[in-house]
Amino acid sequence: MLNFICYPKCTTCKKAEKWLNDNKIEYEMRNIKADNPTFEELSDWHKKGGLPLKRFFNTSGLLYKSLNLKEKLPEMTEDEMLKLLSTDGMLVKRPLLIGDSFVLVGFKEAEWKEKML
């Protein structure tokens, strides 16, 4: 079963959810604000996804900007970044689609199509 991690008020998450439903793809939904990803989950997803850790940050979010993370991230270790991401779901880029052997961060329809269809 796929894990679809999103913020229900996010328009990109709504588009991704519609895409999943239109393509009859089963998933379990998780609200990233109510159920923040843990350090362990984020670490696992980072390894499984093979993406740079910076891709997991919601760079357009208010919290990212208010914490001045654009300047701070380059100086941080991966461990520090994972700890920070695990403190607040609103720091994490969404939606996330987690499968057994892949992790998709953000909704890019072509990328999702390639993995799922």
Rosetta blueprint (number, residue, H / E / L):
1 M L
2 L E
3 N E
4 F E
5 I E
6 C E
7 Y L
8 P L
9 K L
10 C L
11 T H
12 T H
13 C H
14 K H
15 K H
16 A H
17 E H
18 K H
19 W H
20 L H
21 N H
22 D H
23 N L
24 K L
25 I L
26 E L
27 Y E
28 E E
29 M E
30 R E
31 N E
32 I L
33 K L
34 A L
35 D L
36 N L
37 P L
38 T L
39 F H
40 E H
41 E H
42 L H
43 S H
44 D H
45 W H
46 H H
47 K H
48 K H
49 G H
50 G L
51 L L
52 P L
53 L H
54 K H
55 R H
56 F H
57 F E
58 N L
59 T L
60 S L
61 G L
62 L H
63 L H
64 Y H
65 K H
66 S H
67 L L
68 N L
69 L H
70 K H
71 E H
72 K H
73 L H
74 P H
75 E H
76 M L
77 T L
78 E H
79 D H
80 E H
81 M H
82 L H
83 K H
84 L H
85 L H
86 S L
87 T L
88 D L
89 G H
90 M H
91 L H
92 V E
93 K L
94 R L
95 P L
96 L E
97 L E
98 I E
99 G L
100 D L
101 S L
102 F L
103 V E
104 L E
105 V E
106 G L
107 F L
108 K L
109 E H
110 A H
111 E H
112 W H
113 K H
114 E H
115 K H
116 M H
117 L L
